[in-house]
Amino acid sequence: MPSEQVRPGMRVRVIKHHMVHERRDLLVGTVVARYGAEDYMAVDVCLDSGQHRLYWPSDLEAISSSPKAWWRLLLGWGSAG
């Protein structure tokens, strides 16, 4: 993810190709803060487990914070949530 797109409050996931196997794909959290300049930035992420970890923006991908329920789409309520 480009550093200029990282914003506090956004939901993110650690990318599948992260060099540390335990940090791949299963870690999801919320961006708490950004440190540094856009060309050299670290991102503080509060993981769903309650831990805080620092990541490079390139180690993260944005995810939807409120996925739509599939049944709402079937009922034609696609804009409700």
PyMOL Python script that loads the backbone (N, CA, C, O; Angstrom):
from pymol import cmd

cmd.read_pdbstr("""\
ATOM      1  N   MET A   1       0.849  -1.166   0.000  1.00  0.00           N
ATOM      2  CA  MET A   1       0.000   0.000   0.000  1.00  0.00           C
ATOM      3  C   MET A   1       0.900   1.237   0.000  1.00  0.00           C
ATOM      4  O   MET A   1       1.849   1.303   0.782  1.00  0.00           O
ATOM      5  N   PRO A   2       0.624   2.199  -0.848  1.00  0.00           N
ATOM      6  CA  PRO A   2       1.416   3.434  -0.844  1.00  0.00           C
ATOM      7  C   PRO A   2       1.245   4.192   0.472  1.00  0.00           C
ATOM      8  O   PRO A   2       0.146   4.233   1.025  1.00  0.00           O
ATOM      9  N   SER A   3       2.319   4.787   0.973  1.00  0.00           N
ATOM     10  CA  SER A   3       2.284   5.451   2.273  1.00  0.00           C
ATOM     11  C   SER A   3       1.275   6.595   2.321  1.00  0.00           C
ATOM     12  O   SER A   3       0.714   6.875   3.381  1.00  0.00           O
ATOM     13  N   GLU A   4       1.035   7.258   1.190  1.00  0.00           N
ATOM     14  CA  GLU A   4       0.078   8.378   1.203  1.00  0.00           C
ATOM     15  C   GLU A   4      -1.367   7.919   1.389  1.00  0.00           C
ATOM     16  O   GLU A   4      -2.236   8.742   1.678  1.00  0.00           O
ATOM     17  N   GLN A   5      -1.642   6.623   1.229  1.00  0.00           N
ATOM     18  CA  GLN A   5      -2.994   6.093   1.412  1.00  0.00           C
ATOM     19  C   GLN A   5      -3.269   5.641   2.843  1.00  0.00           C
ATOM     20  O   GLN A   5      -4.426   5.427   3.207  1.00  0.00           O
ATOM     21  N   VAL A   6      -2.229   5.492   3.657  1.00  0.00           N
ATOM     22  CA  VAL A   6      -2.394   5.013   5.029  1.00  0.00           C
ATOM     23  C   VAL A   6      -2.962   6.119   5.897  1.00  0.00           C
ATOM     24  O   VAL A   6      -2.401   7.213   5.963  1.00  0.00           O
ATOM     25  N   ARG A   7      -4.065   5.843   6.558  1.00  0.00           N
ATOM     26  CA  ARG A   7      -4.728   6.813   7.429  1.00  0.00           C
ATOM     27  C   ARG A   7      -5.097   6.156   8.757  1.00  0.00           C
ATOM     28  O   ARG A   7      -5.509   4.996   8.775  1.00  0.00           O
ATOM     29  N   PRO A   8      -4.956   6.886   9.877  1.00  0.00           N
ATOM     30  CA  PRO A   8      -5.416   6.350  11.157  1.00  0.00           C
ATOM     31  C   PRO A   8      -6.906   6.009  11.087  1.00  0.00           C
ATOM     32  O   PRO A   8      -7.705   6.756  10.521  1.00  0.00           O
ATOM     33  N   GLY A   9      -7.255   4.874  11.671  1.00  0.00           N
ATOM     34  CA  GLY A   9      -8.637   4.425  11.687  1.00  0.00           C
ATOM     35  C   GLY A   9      -8.970   3.422  10.599  1.00  0.00           C
ATOM     36  O   GLY A   9     -10.008   2.763  10.669  1.00  0.00           O
ATOM     37  N   MET A  10      -8.102   3.290   9.580  1.00  0.00           N
ATOM     38  CA  MET A  10      -8.416   2.345   8.506  1.00  0.00           C
ATOM     39  C   MET A  10      -8.062   0.919   8.917  1.00  0.00           C
ATOM     40  O   MET A  10      -7.121   0.691   9.676  1.00  0.00           O
ATOM     41  N   ARG A  11      -8.834  -0.034   8.401  1.00  0.00           N
ATOM     42  CA  ARG A  11      -8.607  -1.460   8.666  1.00  0.00           C
ATOM     43  C   ARG A  11      -7.597  -1.987   7.656  1.00  0.00           C
ATOM     44  O   ARG A  11      -7.684  -1.699   6.463  1.00  0.00           O
ATOM     45  N   VAL A  12      -6.642  -2.760   8.150  1.00  0.00           N
ATOM     46  CA  VAL A  12      -5.587  -3.301   7.294  1.00  0.00           C
ATOM     47  C   VAL A  12      -5.317  -4.765   7.642  1.00  0.00           C
ATOM     48  O   VAL A  12      -5.686  -5.257   8.708  1.00  0.00           O
ATOM     49  N   ARG A  13      -4.661  -5.436   6.700  1.00  0.00           N
ATOM     50  CA  ARG A  13      -4.229  -6.821   6.884  1.00  0.00           C
ATOM     51  C   ARG A  13      -2.775  -6.904   6.436  1.00  0.00           C
ATOM     52  O   ARG A  13      -2.371  -6.230   5.488  1.00  0.00           O
ATOM     53  N   VAL A  14      -1.989  -7.735   7.122  1.00  0.00           N
ATOM     54  CA  VAL A  14      -0.604  -7.960   6.708  1.00  0.00           C
ATOM     55  C   VAL A  14      -0.631  -8.773   5.422  1.00  0.00           C
ATOM     56  O   VAL A  14      -1.374  -9.749   5.319  1.00  0.00           O
ATOM     57  N   ILE A  15       0.174  -8.377   4.441  1.00  0.00           N
ATOM     58  CA  ILE A  15       0.150  -9.041   3.138  1.00  0.00           C
ATOM     59  C   ILE A  15       0.582 -10.500   3.236  1.00  0.00           C
ATOM     60  O   ILE A  15       1.290 -10.892   4.164  1.00  0.00           O
ATOM     61  N   LYS A  16       0.150 -11.288   2.274  1.00  0.00           N
ATOM     62  CA  LYS A  16       0.442 -12.720   2.258  1.00  0.00           C
ATOM     63  C   LYS A  16       1.909 -13.015   2.022  1.00  0.00           C
ATOM     64  O   LYS A  16       2.371 -14.110   2.344  1.00  0.00           O
ATOM     65  N   HIS A  17       2.656 -12.070   1.467  1.00  0.00           N
ATOM     66  CA  HIS A  17       4.053 -12.301   1.123  1.00  0.00           C
ATOM     67  C   HIS A  17       5.014 -11.709   2.148  1.00  0.00           C
ATOM     68  O   HIS A  17       6.193 -11.516   1.848  1.00  0.00           O
ATOM     69  N   HIS A  18       4.529 -11.419   3.351  1.00  0.00           N
ATOM     70  CA  HIS A  18       5.396 -10.858   4.387  1.00  0.00           C
ATOM     71  C   HIS A  18       6.518 -11.844   4.689  1.00  0.00           C
ATOM     72  O   HIS A  18       6.296 -13.055   4.692  1.00  0.00           O
ATOM     73  N   MET A  19       7.718 -11.337   4.943  1.00  0.00           N
ATOM     74  CA  MET A  19       8.877 -12.216   5.131  1.00  0.00           C
ATOM     75  C   MET A  19       8.788 -13.063   6.402  1.00  0.00           C
ATOM     76  O   MET A  19       9.405 -14.127   6.454  1.00  0.00           O
ATOM     77  N   VAL A  20       8.048 -12.637   7.424  1.00  0.00           N
ATOM     78  CA  VAL A  20       7.875 -13.418   8.645  1.00  0.00           C
ATOM     79  C   VAL A  20       6.585 -14.215   8.509  1.00  0.00           C
ATOM     80  O   VAL A  20       5.497 -13.641   8.480  1.00  0.00           O
ATOM     81  N   HIS A  21       6.703 -15.514   8.426  1.00  0.00           N
ATOM     82  CA  HIS A  21       5.555 -16.389   8.144  1.00  0.00           C
ATOM     83  C   HIS A  21       4.390 -16.166   9.116  1.00  0.00           C
ATOM     84  O   HIS A  21       3.233 -16.165   8.697  1.00  0.00           O
ATOM     85  N   GLU A  22       4.683 -15.979  10.407  1.00  0.00           N
ATOM     86  CA  GLU A  22       3.618 -15.823  11.408  1.00  0.00           C
ATOM     87  C   GLU A  22       2.826 -14.532  11.234  1.00  0.00           C
ATOM     88  O   GLU A  22       1.751 -14.383  11.815  1.00  0.00           O
ATOM     89  N   ARG A  23       3.341 -13.607  10.449  1.00  0.00           N
ATOM     90  CA  ARG A  23       2.662 -12.316  10.269  1.00  0.00           C
ATOM     91  C   ARG A  23       1.891 -12.242   8.963  1.00  0.00           C
ATOM     92  O   ARG A  23       1.393 -11.175   8.602  1.00  0.00           O
ATOM     93  N   ARG A  24       1.787 -13.329   8.264  1.00  0.00           N
ATOM     94  CA  ARG A  24       1.121 -13.324   6.962  1.00  0.00           C
ATOM     95  C   ARG A  24      -0.377 -13.549   7.091  1.00  0.00           C
ATOM     96  O   ARG A  24      -0.815 -14.469   7.782  1.00  0.00           O
ATOM     97  N   ASP A  25      -1.141 -12.730   6.444  1.00  0.00           N
ATOM     98  CA  ASP A  25      -2.552 -12.913   6.147  1.00  0.00           C
ATOM     99  C   ASP A  25      -3.474 -13.032   7.352  1.00  0.00           C
ATOM    100  O   ASP A  25      -4.627 -12.612   7.262  1.00  0.00           O
ATOM    101  N   LEU A  26      -3.025 -13.581   8.467  1.00  0.00           N
ATOM    102  CA  LEU A  26      -3.922 -13.785   9.594  1.00  0.00           C
ATOM    103  C   LEU A  26      -4.003 -12.569  10.503  1.00  0.00           C
ATOM    104  O   LEU A  26      -4.893 -12.485  11.349  1.00  0.00           O
ATOM    105  N   LEU A  27      -3.090 -11.634  10.335  1.00  0.00           N
ATOM    106  CA  LEU A  27      -3.068 -10.467  11.202  1.00  0.00           C
ATOM    107  C   LEU A  27      -3.869  -9.327  10.586  1.00  0.00           C
ATOM    108  O   LEU A  27      -3.559  -8.827   9.505  1.00  0.00           O
ATOM    109  N   VAL A  28      -4.896  -8.941  11.306  1.00  0.00           N
ATOM    110  CA  VAL A  28      -5.786  -7.868  10.868  1.00  0.00           C
ATOM    111  C   VAL A  28      -5.881  -6.878  12.015  1.00  0.00           C
ATOM    112  O   VAL A  28      -5.901  -7.271  13.182  1.00  0.00           O
ATOM    113  N   GLY A  29      -5.938  -5.588  11.685  1.00  0.00           N
ATOM    114  CA  GLY A  29      -6.041  -4.590  12.730  1.00  0.00           C
ATOM    115  C   GLY A  29      -6.412  -3.227  12.189  1.00  0.00           C
ATOM    116  O   GLY A  29      -6.827  -3.083  11.039  1.00  0.00           O
ATOM    117  N   THR A  30      -6.253  -2.229  13.045  1.00  0.00           N
ATOM    118  CA  THR A  30      -6.610  -0.857  12.729  1.00  0.00           C
ATOM    119  C   THR A  30      -5.378   0.029  12.867  1.00  0.00           C
ATOM    120  O   THR A  30      -4.635  -0.076  13.843  1.00  0.00           O
ATOM    121  N   VAL A  31      -5.166   0.896  11.891  1.00  0.00           N
ATOM    122  CA  VAL A  31      -4.043   1.833  11.941  1.00  0.00           C
ATOM    123  C   VAL A  31      -4.302   2.841  13.058  1.00  0.00           C
ATOM    124  O   VAL A  31      -5.358   3.473  13.112  1.00  0.00           O
ATOM    125  N   VAL A  32      -3.317   2.979  13.948  1.00  0.00           N
ATOM    126  CA  VAL A  32      -3.428   3.906  15.066  1.00  0.00           C
ATOM    127  C   VAL A  32      -2.683   5.204  14.764  1.00  0.00           C
ATOM    128  O   VAL A  32      -3.179   6.293  15.052  1.00  0.00           O
ATOM    129  N   ALA A  33      -1.489   5.082  14.183  1.00  0.00           N
ATOM    130  CA  ALA A  33      -0.679   6.275  13.922  1.00  0.00           C
ATOM    131  C   ALA A  33       0.322   5.997  12.811  1.00  0.00           C
ATOM    132  O   ALA A  33       0.606   4.851  12.464  1.00  0.00           O
ATOM    133  N   ARG A  34       0.846   7.099  12.263  1.00  0.00           N
ATOM    134  CA  ARG A  34       1.912   7.031  11.256  1.00  0.00           C
ATOM    135  C   ARG A  34       3.099   7.805  11.807  1.00  0.00           C
ATOM    136  O   ARG A  34       2.930   8.853  12.430  1.00  0.00           O
ATOM    137  N   TYR A  35       4.301   7.288  11.577  1.00  0.00           N
ATOM    138  CA  TYR A  35       5.510   7.945  12.058  1.00  0.00           C
ATOM    139  C   TYR A  35       6.472   8.138  10.904  1.00  0.00           C
ATOM    140  O   TYR A  35       6.645   7.239  10.081  1.00  0.00           O
ATOM    141  N   GLY A  36       7.091   9.289  10.835  1.00  0.00           N
ATOM    142  CA  GLY A  36       8.068   9.570   9.796  1.00  0.00           C
ATOM    143  C   GLY A  36       7.454  10.328   8.636  1.00  0.00           C
ATOM    144  O   GLY A  36       6.312  10.785   8.695  1.00  0.00           O
ATOM    145  N   ALA A  37       8.248  10.447   7.574  1.00  0.00           N
ATOM    146  CA  ALA A  37       7.797  11.136   6.368  1.00  0.00           C
ATOM    147  C   ALA A  37       7.250  10.117   5.376  1.00  0.00           C
ATOM    148  O   ALA A  37       7.434   8.912   5.553  1.00  0.00           O
ATOM    149  N   GLU A  38       6.582  10.596   4.338  1.00  0.00           N
ATOM    150  CA  GLU A  38       5.958   9.679   3.385  1.00  0.00           C
ATOM    151  C   GLU A  38       6.963   8.781   2.674  1.00  0.00           C
ATOM    152  O   GLU A  38       6.618   7.671   2.267  1.00  0.00           O
ATOM    153  N   ASP A  39       8.205   9.247   2.519  1.00  0.00           N
ATOM    154  CA  ASP A  39       9.201   8.412   1.844  1.00  0.00           C
ATOM    155  C   ASP A  39       9.879   7.426   2.795  1.00  0.00           C
ATOM    156  O   ASP A  39      10.603   6.540   2.341  1.00  0.00           O
ATOM    157  N   TYR A  40       9.658   7.563   4.111  1.00  0.00           N
ATOM    158  CA  TYR A  40      10.237   6.652   5.103  1.00  0.00           C
ATOM    159  C   TYR A  40       9.311   6.616   6.307  1.00  0.00           C
ATOM    160  O   TYR A  40       9.576   7.259   7.323  1.00  0.00           O
ATOM    161  N   MET A  41       8.221   5.861   6.189  1.00  0.00           N
ATOM    162  CA  MET A  41       7.155   5.874   7.177  1.00  0.00           C
ATOM    163  C   MET A  41       6.973   4.512   7.826  1.00  0.00           C
ATOM    164  O   MET A  41       7.068   3.480   7.161  1.00  0.00           O
ATOM    165  N   ALA A  42       6.709   4.515   9.132  1.00  0.00           N
ATOM    166  CA  ALA A  42       6.302   3.319   9.855  1.00  0.00           C
ATOM    167  C   ALA A  42       4.858   3.530  10.297  1.00  0.00           C
ATOM    168  O   ALA A  42       4.436   4.653  10.577  1.00  0.00           O
ATOM    169  N   VAL A  43       4.111   2.434  10.356  1.00  0.00           N
ATOM    170  CA  VAL A  43       2.693   2.505  10.692  1.00  0.00           C
ATOM    171  C   VAL A  43       2.444   1.687  11.949  1.00  0.00           C
ATOM    172  O   VAL A  43       2.808   0.513  12.007  1.00  0.00           O
ATOM    173  N   ASP A  44       1.826   2.297  12.960  1.00  0.00           N
ATOM    174  CA  ASP A  44       1.461   1.608  14.198  1.00  0.00           C
ATOM    175  C   ASP A  44       0.089   0.991  13.992  1.00  0.00           C
ATOM    176  O   ASP A  44      -0.881   1.699  13.722  1.00  0.00           O
ATOM    177  N   VAL A  45       0.003  -0.345  14.120  1.00  0.00           N
ATOM    178  CA  VAL A  45      -1.246  -1.060  13.910  1.00  0.00           C
ATOM    179  C   VAL A  45      -1.651  -1.745  15.207  1.00  0.00           C
ATOM    180  O   VAL A  45      -0.862  -2.481  15.799  1.00  0.00           O
ATOM    181  N   CYS A  46      -2.883  -1.502  15.648  1.00  0.00           N
ATOM    182  CA  CYS A  46      -3.453  -2.220  16.784  1.00  0.00           C
ATOM    183  C   CYS A  46      -4.146  -3.452  16.206  1.00  0.00           C
ATOM    184  O   CYS A  46      -5.189  -3.337  15.562  1.00  0.00           O
ATOM    185  N   LEU A  47      -3.571  -4.616  16.435  1.00  0.00           N
ATOM    186  CA  LEU A  47      -4.118  -5.851  15.899  1.00  0.00           C
ATOM    187  C   LEU A  47      -5.376  -6.249  16.655  1.00  0.00           C
ATOM    188  O   LEU A  47      -5.590  -5.815  17.786  1.00  0.00           O
ATOM    189  N   ASP A  48      -6.199  -7.068  16.033  1.00  0.00           N
ATOM    190  CA  ASP A  48      -7.432  -7.516  16.672  1.00  0.00           C
ATOM    191  C   ASP A  48      -7.163  -8.296  17.960  1.00  0.00           C
ATOM    192  O   ASP A  48      -8.041  -8.413  18.814  1.00  0.00           O
ATOM    193  N   SER A  49      -5.946  -8.829  18.097  1.00  0.00           N
ATOM    194  CA  SER A  49      -5.567  -9.556  19.315  1.00  0.00           C
ATOM    195  C   SER A  49      -5.242  -8.604  20.465  1.00  0.00           C
ATOM    196  O   SER A  49      -5.068  -9.045  21.602  1.00  0.00           O
ATOM    197  N   GLY A  50      -5.158  -7.285  20.176  1.00  0.00           N
ATOM    198  CA  GLY A  50      -4.849  -6.293  21.194  1.00  0.00           C
ATOM    199  C   GLY A  50      -3.403  -5.841  21.185  1.00  0.00           C
ATOM    200  O   GLY A  50      -3.065  -4.861  21.848  1.00  0.00           O
ATOM    201  N   GLN A  51      -2.546  -6.525  20.457  1.00  0.00           N
ATOM    202  CA  GLN A  51      -1.137  -6.155  20.358  1.00  0.00           C
ATOM    203  C   GLN A  51      -0.962  -4.970  19.416  1.00  0.00           C
ATOM    204  O   GLN A  51      -1.746  -4.774  18.486  1.00  0.00           O
ATOM    205  N   HIS A  52       0.082  -4.183  19.674  1.00  0.00           N
ATOM    206  CA  HIS A  52       0.469  -3.095  18.771  1.00  0.00           C
ATOM    207  C   HIS A  52       1.767  -3.504  18.102  1.00  0.00           C
ATOM    208  O   HIS A  52       2.687  -3.989  18.760  1.00  0.00           O
ATOM    209  N   ARG A  53       1.840  -3.306  16.784  1.00  0.00           N
ATOM    210  CA  ARG A  53       3.061  -3.612  16.044  1.00  0.00           C
ATOM    211  C   ARG A  53       3.293  -2.525  15.002  1.00  0.00           C
ATOM    212  O   ARG A  53       2.354  -1.902  14.505  1.00  0.00           O
ATOM    213  N   LEU A  54       4.575  -2.312  14.682  1.00  0.00           N
ATOM    214  CA  LEU A  54       4.942  -1.369  13.631  1.00  0.00           C
ATOM    215  C   LEU A  54       5.182  -2.118  12.336  1.00  0.00           C
ATOM    216  O   LEU A  54       5.800  -3.183  12.327  1.00  0.00           O
ATOM    217  N   TYR A  55       4.689  -1.557  11.244  1.00  0.00           N
ATOM    218  CA  TYR A  55       4.860  -2.146   9.913  1.00  0.00           C
ATOM    219  C   TYR A  55       5.242  -1.053   8.934  1.00  0.00           C
ATOM    220  O   TYR A  55       4.987   0.127   9.174  1.00  0.00           O
ATOM    221  N   TRP A  56       5.853  -1.451   7.834  1.00  0.00           N
ATOM    222  CA  TRP A  56       6.044  -0.571   6.691  1.00  0.00           C
ATOM    223  C   TRP A  56       4.727  -0.554   5.923  1.00  0.00           C
ATOM    224  O   TRP A  56       4.043  -1.577   5.893  1.00  0.00           O
ATOM    225  N   PRO A  57       4.343   0.545   5.310  1.00  0.00           N
ATOM    226  CA  PRO A  57       3.104   0.567   4.524  1.00  0.00           C
ATOM    227  C   PRO A  57       3.067  -0.514   3.441  1.00  0.00           C
ATOM    228  O   PRO A  57       1.996  -1.022   3.111  1.00  0.00           O
ATOM    229  N   SER A  58       4.217  -0.863   2.893  1.00  0.00           N
ATOM    230  CA  SER A  58       4.259  -1.891   1.838  1.00  0.00           C
ATOM    231  C   SER A  58       3.933  -3.287   2.367  1.00  0.00           C
ATOM    232  O   SER A  58       3.674  -4.193   1.575  1.00  0.00           O
ATOM    233  N   ASP A  59       3.938  -3.481   3.699  1.00  0.00           N
ATOM    234  CA  ASP A  59       3.577  -4.768   4.301  1.00  0.00           C
ATOM    235  C   ASP A  59       2.081  -4.904   4.542  1.00  0.00           C
ATOM    236  O   ASP A  59       1.624  -5.948   5.008  1.00  0.00           O
ATOM    237  N   LEU A  60       1.313  -3.864   4.230  1.00  0.00           N
ATOM    238  CA  LEU A  60      -0.105  -3.831   4.564  1.00  0.00           C
ATOM    239  C   LEU A  60      -0.975  -3.690   3.325  1.00  0.00           C
ATOM    240  O   LEU A  60      -0.544  -3.175   2.294  1.00  0.00           O
ATOM    241  N   GLU A  61      -2.221  -4.163   3.454  1.00  0.00           N
ATOM    242  CA  GLU A  61      -3.231  -3.919   2.426  1.00  0.00           C
ATOM    243  C   GLU A  61      -4.513  -3.510   3.123  1.00  0.00           C
ATOM    244  O   GLU A  61      -4.844  -4.028   4.190  1.00  0.00           O
ATOM    245  N   ALA A  62      -5.227  -2.585   2.520  1.00  0.00           N
ATOM    246  CA  ALA A  62      -6.484  -2.093   3.094  1.00  0.00           C
ATOM    247  C   ALA A  62      -7.565  -3.151   2.939  1.00  0.00           C
ATOM    248  O   ALA A  62      -7.621  -3.863   1.936  1.00  0.00           O
ATOM    249  N   ILE A  63      -8.416  -3.241   3.944  1.00  0.00           N
ATOM    250  CA  ILE A  63      -9.584  -4.128   3.861  1.00  0.00           C
ATOM    251  C   ILE A  63     -10.812  -3.321   4.248  1.00  0.00           C
ATOM    252  O   ILE A  63     -10.716  -2.290   4.912  1.00  0.00           O
ATOM    253  N   SER A  64     -11.941  -3.801   3.827  1.00  0.00           N
ATOM    254  CA  SER A  64     -13.197  -3.119   4.122  1.00  0.00           C
ATOM    255  C   SER A  64     -13.482  -3.218   5.617  1.00  0.00           C
ATOM    256  O   SER A  64     -13.341  -4.288   6.209  1.00  0.00           O
ATOM    257  N   SER A  65     -13.880  -2.109   6.223  1.00  0.00           N
ATOM    258  CA  SER A  65     -14.172  -2.119   7.654  1.00  0.00           C
ATOM    259  C   SER A  65     -15.586  -2.599   7.952  1.00  0.00           C
ATOM    260  O   SER A  65     -15.889  -2.966   9.087  1.00  0.00           O
ATOM    261  N   SER A  66     -16.449  -2.600   6.951  1.00  0.00           N
ATOM    262  CA  SER A  66     -17.818  -3.077   7.174  1.00  0.00           C
ATOM    263  C   SER A  66     -18.303  -3.822   5.930  1.00  0.00           C
ATOM    264  O   SER A  66     -18.993  -3.248   5.086  1.00  0.00           O
ATOM    265  N   PRO A  67     -17.943  -5.092   5.820  1.00  0.00           N
ATOM    266  CA  PRO A  67     -18.384  -5.851   4.645  1.00  0.00           C
ATOM    267  C   PRO A  67     -19.897  -6.002   4.610  1.00  0.00           C
ATOM    268  O   PRO A  67     -20.547  -6.138   5.646  1.00  0.00           O
ATOM    269  N   LYS A  68     -20.441  -5.976   3.409  1.00  0.00           N
ATOM    270  CA  LYS A  68     -21.885  -6.130   3.257  1.00  0.00           C
ATOM    271  C   LYS A  68     -22.273  -7.592   3.417  1.00  0.00           C
ATOM    272  O   LYS A  68     -21.589  -8.486   2.921  1.00  0.00           O
ATOM    273  N   ALA A  69     -23.340  -7.816   4.092  1.00  0.00           N
ATOM    274  CA  ALA A  69     -23.834  -9.179   4.249  1.00  0.00           C
ATOM    275  C   ALA A  69     -24.389  -9.671   2.915  1.00  0.00           C
ATOM    276  O   ALA A  69     -25.090  -8.932   2.223  1.00  0.00           O
ATOM    277  N   TRP A  70     -24.081 -10.905   2.555  1.00  0.00           N
ATOM    278  CA  TRP A  70     -24.506 -11.463   1.273  1.00  0.00           C
ATOM    279  C   TRP A  70     -26.024 -11.497   1.160  1.00  0.00           C
ATOM    280  O   TRP A  70     -26.555 -11.333   0.062  1.00  0.00           O
ATOM    281  N   TRP A  71     -26.741 -11.705   2.271  1.00  0.00           N
ATOM    282  CA  TRP A  71     -28.192 -11.792   2.214  1.00  0.00           C
ATOM    283  C   TRP A  71     -28.827 -10.446   1.912  1.00  0.00           C
ATOM    284  O   TRP A  71     -29.920 -10.398   1.348  1.00  0.00           O
ATOM    285  N   ARG A  72     -28.168  -9.353   2.272  1.00  0.00           N
ATOM    286  CA  ARG A  72     -28.699  -8.023   1.942  1.00  0.00           C
ATOM    287  C   ARG A  72     -28.678  -7.804   0.437  1.00  0.00           C
ATOM    288  O   ARG A  72     -29.582  -7.189  -0.128  1.00  0.00           O
ATOM    289  N   LEU A  73     -27.627  -8.318  -0.204  1.00  0.00           N
ATOM    290  CA  LEU A  73     -27.549  -8.195  -1.651  1.00  0.00           C
ATOM    291  C   LEU A  73     -28.654  -8.992  -2.321  1.00  0.00           C
ATOM    292  O   LEU A  73     -29.233  -8.543  -3.310  1.00  0.00           O
ATOM    293  N   LEU A  74     -28.953 -10.180  -1.788  1.00  0.00           N
ATOM    294  CA  LEU A  74     -30.019 -11.006  -2.349  1.00  0.00           C
ATOM    295  C   LEU A  74     -31.389 -10.348  -2.228  1.00  0.00           C
ATOM    296  O   LEU A  74     -32.238 -10.500  -3.107  1.00  0.00           O
ATOM    297  N   LEU A  75     -31.599  -9.619  -1.141  1.00  0.00           N
ATOM    298  CA  LEU A  75     -32.877  -8.960  -0.915  1.00  0.00           C
ATOM    299  C   LEU A  75     -32.964  -7.578  -1.574  1.00  0.00           C
ATOM    300  O   LEU A  75     -33.996  -6.910  -1.506  1.00  0.00           O
ATOM    301  N   GLY A  76     -31.866  -7.163  -2.213  1.00  0.00           N
ATOM    302  CA  GLY A  76     -31.874  -5.864  -2.863  1.00  0.00           C
ATOM    303  C   GLY A  76     -31.591  -4.719  -1.922  1.00  0.00           C
ATOM    304  O   GLY A  76     -31.897  -3.567  -2.229  1.00  0.00           O
ATOM    305  N   TRP A  77     -30.999  -5.029  -0.760  1.00  0.00           N
ATOM    306  CA  TRP A  77     -30.689  -3.996   0.218  1.00  0.00           C
ATOM    307  C   TRP A  77     -29.204  -3.648   0.154  1.00  0.00           C
ATOM    308  O   TRP A  77     -28.586  -3.390   1.187  1.00  0.00           O
ATOM    309  N   GLY A  78     -28.634  -3.638  -1.026  1.00  0.00           N
ATOM    310  CA  GLY A  78     -27.212  -3.437  -1.194  1.00  0.00           C
ATOM    311  C   GLY A  78     -26.662  -2.159  -0.610  1.00  0.00           C
ATOM    312  O   GLY A  78     -25.488  -2.114  -0.242  1.00  0.00           O
ATOM    313  N   SER A  79     -27.472  -1.114  -0.511  1.00  0.00           N
ATOM    314  CA  SER A  79     -26.984   0.159   0.031  1.00  0.00           C
ATOM    315  C   SER A  79     -27.137   0.257   1.533  1.00  0.00           C
ATOM    316  O   SER A  79     -26.743   1.265   2.119  1.00  0.00           O
ATOM    317  N   ALA A  80     -27.691  -0.748   2.174  1.00  0.00           N
ATOM    318  CA  ALA A  80     -27.968  -0.684   3.612  1.00  0.00           C
ATOM    319  C   ALA A  80     -26.867  -1.336   4.421  1.00  0.00           C
ATOM    320  O   ALA A  80     -27.149  -2.226   5.223  1.00  0.00           O
ATOM    321  N   GLY A  81     -25.634  -0.929   4.241  1.00  0.00           N
ATOM    322  CA  GLY A  81     -24.672  -1.427   5.182  1.00  0.00           C
ATOM    323  C   GLY A  81     -23.415  -1.888   4.688  1.00  0.00           C
ATOM    324  O   GLY A  81     -22.566  -2.322   5.467  1.00  0.00           O
TER     325      GLY A  81
END
""", "prot")
cmd.dss("prot")
cmd.show_as("cartoon", "prot")
cmd.util.cbc("prot")
cmd.orient("prot")
